[in-house]
Amino acid sequence: MPQPASQDTALTATYSSPTSAPFTIAESIPAPPSPLDLAGKSKNLESLRASLAAVQDQINRELTMRMEQDKAREAAVGARPSVDEEKEEENYGEEVQEGED
């Protein structure tokens, strides 16, 4: 029995910030085949993982570019950075209690 043509859907991520322009990233995801057997599920999950990784990579590049622009803007006006980069790097992934005695 022939399968109907599947439609593609999209994985979409939208970023907004009060201090910079929003952006939206979309990555096409093939619709799962019908009926969905084990091989189809595996292939569908593989496509979803690849699309998710691509979106995450694009988001990381965009946010890194914006961070660099912010740093350049702060340096141009001689402003003190709003974040202590060294401290942030040191404590990355850690829950830090400020002002411990």
N, C-alpha and C positions, 0 to 999 in steps of 0.2 A: 504494500500500500504506500503510495507516495506521501511524503511529508509536506505539509504546507510550508511556503517560504516563511522563514522566521524573520522577525523584525529586530533590528538592533536597538538597544537602549543605551543610556549613558550614565556613567558614574560622574556626579557633579559635586564639586567643592566650591563654596563661596566664602571669601574672607572679607570682613569689613572691620574698619578701625576708625576711631574718632579723629586720628591724626594723619591718615593717609587714604588714598583712593582705594575703593574695594576692587577685588578681582574675582573672577570665576574661572574655574578650570573644569573642562569636561573631557572625558575619555570614553570612547565608544566601547560598549560591551555587547558581544553577540548574545542574542536571546538563546536560552537553553533549547535543545532539540526536544521534540515531542514525539513519542513518549520518552521520558527521561530514564534511561537505563543507567547502570553503574558506570559504564564507559562515558556516557554523556554527562553524568554528574561530575565525574573527574575532569573531563575536558572543560566543562563550564566553570568549575572552581579554579582551574588553572588559568583560564582567561580572566576571571575576576581578580585573582591575585596579581596577574601581570598588569591589569588596568589600574589596580590600587597602587601598585609600586610606581607606575608611571605618573599618576596623579600626585603621589607623595613627593616624588622627585621634583616635579614642576613647582609644587608649593614651596619646597625647601629652597629651590633656586630663587623664586620670587621674593620670599621673605629674607633670604641672605642679601639679595640685591638691595632691598629696602633698608636693611640694617646698615649696609655700607653707605648708602645715601644719607642716612641719619647721622652716622659718624662723621662723614665729610661735612655735613651741614653744621654740626656742633663744632667741629674743628675750625671751620671758616669764621664762625662768630666768636671763637675763643671760649666757648662755653665748656664748663666742666661736664663730663659725661654723666648722664642720669643714672647709669648702671656701672657698678664696679665690675668690669669685665673679668679681672683676675679672680675676684671672689666668686662670681657666677660660675666660672669655669671650674674652680676648685670644688664648689658645692653642687655641681650638676647632678641631678637625680637624687639628691639628699634632701631630707626635710630638716631645715636649719631653724633652730630657736634663737631669735635675736635677743640680746641682752641677758644671757644666762649669767647667774652669779656663781 
